[in-house]
């Protein structure tokens, strides 16, 4: 089988950051909680391959720890969205045209009216800033995304002959949804999950940039950008490195999502062959 080029490139870019985040659990070049003021704003060198920030911390170590934060927040947020959105979408499709279906879809519309940033501000006003609140805010915004996609994908199967046969055999709508519908739309969930993962990285960086995400001493790419915005003319690498990290991580995930779509969609597979 021929692997899509976008999948290969995206997987390589993503694995670089995933590997750095995994490695940070056991090793980083320097301890990011130790400040070295005399070494502040150093340019990239053998001792500090990506330079140091305004507090003398090693930027490579900060990027590794920041990758761990961004990936954890985005992964948990996607888990919340998928864990709640997929069952709601399956339920709405199974009860299509009913009051329950209408209530679920209008609830999705209501959540879509409030972007994750607004939801985060509301949550922060009540519970305070932090990574957990960012996870909740991004996760809530992901719920209607997966609910709508699941409902649309499921509806396309409910009129199929094998579903009609399952209904005639006495299977309940819930059992049909789990045993027959969900496996057939799993590829949609995988591709959309990859895309939402990349959007979660962006959302976490944005929330941290305005002070609503991970709080010190936890490293975050968004807060690194916020701290470096006044230093761009003095030490461009302080802002350039975390910015490029966000760009390449999101680019890698989006390319991987496109590649997975090409690989898993049978219609595209037939066209390519």
C-alpha positions, 0 to 999 in steps of 0.5 A, a space after each residue: 500500500 502506498 502511503 500518502 506523502 502528507 501523512 508521512 511528512 505530518 507524522 515525522 513533524 508530529 513525532 519530533 514534538 511528541 518525542 521531545 515531550 515524552 523525553 521531557 518526562 525523564 530528561 531535559 538539557 537544563 532545569 527550567 525552574 533554575 534561573 541564570 540571570 547572567 546568561 539571559 538572552 544568549 544567542 543559540 550556541 553549543 551550550 544552548 542550541 536554541 539560546 536562552 530567554 530573559 531569565 537565563 532559562 534554556 529555550 530548548 528545555 522550555 520548548 520540550 516542557 511546553 510541548 508536553 503541556 500543549 499536547 496534554 491539554 489538547 489531548 484531554 480536550 479532544 478526549 472530552 469532546 469525543 467522549 461526549 460528542 460521539 454518544 450524543 451524535 449517535 443518539 441524535 441519529 438514532 432518534 432523528 426527527 424527534 424532540 431529543 434530536 432537536 434538543 441535542 442539535 440546538 444545544 450544539 448551536 448554543 455552544 457554537 455561539 460561544 468560542 472556546 476563548 469566551 468559554 475560557 474567560 467565563 470559566 476563569 472568572 468563576 474558578 480562576 486561570 489554569 491548565 485544567 480550565 483551559 482543558 474544560 473550555 476547549 473540550 466543551 467547544 469540541 463536543 458539538 464538533 464531534 456530535 454534528 460529525 457523528 450524527 451526519 455520518 450515522 444518518 448516512 448508514 441508517 437507511 442501508 440494508 445491513 442496518 435494516 436487517 439488524 433492526 428486523 433481527 430485533 436489535 435495539 437502536 443503541 446496540 445497532 449504533 455501537 455494533 454497526 454504525 460506530 465502526 463504520 464512521 470510526 475513520 471520520 472520528 480519527 481524522 476529525 480527532 487529528 484536526 481538533 488536536 491541532 486546533 487544541 494546540 492553537 487554542 492552548 497557546 492562545 489561552 496561555 498567551 492571554 494568561 488563561 492557560 497553564 500558569 508558572 512554573 509550568 512551561 507553555 508555548 503561548 506564555 513564552 510568546 507573551 513574555 517575548 513580545 517586548 524582546 523581539 527586536 533585542 533577541 528575535 530567537 526568544 519569540 521566533 522559536 516558540 512561534 515556529 514550534 506552534 507552526 510546525 506542530 500544527 502543520 504536522 498534525 494537519 498534514 497527518 489529518 489530510 493523509 489519514 483522510 486520503 488513506 482511510 476514505 475508500 472513495 479517495 483510495 479508489 481514485 488514487 489507484 
